[in-house]
Amino acid sequence: MAVRSPVIPAQRRGLVLEFLLQRGAASIQELTDALGISASTVRRDLEQLEHEGHVRRTHGGAVISSATHSTFEPAAAIAAQASRAEKSAIGRAAAHTLSPGESVIFDSGSTVLAAAQMVVERGIALTAVTNDLGIGQALAGSGRIRVVLPGGTVRPGSLTLIGEPAQSFLANLHVDVALIGVHAVSGGILTETSIEIASIKRAMIAAARRVVLLVDSTKFQPAVFCKICDVTAVHEVITDSAATPGCLAELRSLGMNVRTVEVAVGGRK
């Protein structure tokens, strides 16, 4: 990982967490050298990450917490910083599967946000539906994309809209493509930490003729709180090349179209 000096605390903690996720454990000195921040800053960040349940402090460093519960998820600002290079590559690949004039559902989440940003960069005309205020804002930056927000209640700690009227609105849509993210891919099922989020994702999947699942390799993990659907409800999976051969083989054995993207070193390849 290249040396970086982020100034936003949430971004910096996301990089600390990503470093630990890659290695399982690290010393304060290793984190200081890799991220280009002071030892005292590393200690403060580890204290905060431990308080939030992400890591467990050890003498001279930290390890990834093994006590993560099925409803646990990182704060949105931290999650956005994890696996950034992978998410960017996946988002770019997803954006290039879309054709001008299509109607597209953009699910909430940082990987789908990366896809939205790449769509804007491409400059193609779309009708976009999203339950994520941040993604809506990103798409609105293009003069060629009609952005539709389905309404609902903003989920605490995020920019995601859940509940009504979004649920009923999605039930009446028939779109060309849905770009979907999930918390965990576990064998043949997709799961989420929240009943409300799982319900919205099911409605999005049901509304689309083609469903593309965007998940970085860290999402291949044990099932969390609530089942969304069987993985066979989606038509294509785009992930990064760090996904284990076993995980990829299992998806392909279910008849899934699986695409992996390479990530350059410095963004890890």
Secondary structure, DSSP 8 states (H G I E B T S, - for coil): -------SHHHHHHHHHHHHHHHSEEEHHHHHHHHT--HHHHHHHHHHHHHTTSEEEETTEEEE-S---TT----HHHHTTTTHHHHHHHHHHHHTT--TT-EEEE-SSHHHHHHHHHHHHHT--EEEEESBHHHHHHHHTSTTEEEE----EE-TTSSBEESTTHHHHHHT--EEEEEE--SEEETTEEEES-HHHHHHHHHHHHHEEEEEEE--GGGBSS--SEEEEEGGGSSEEEEETTS-HHHHHHHHHTT-EEEEE---TTS--
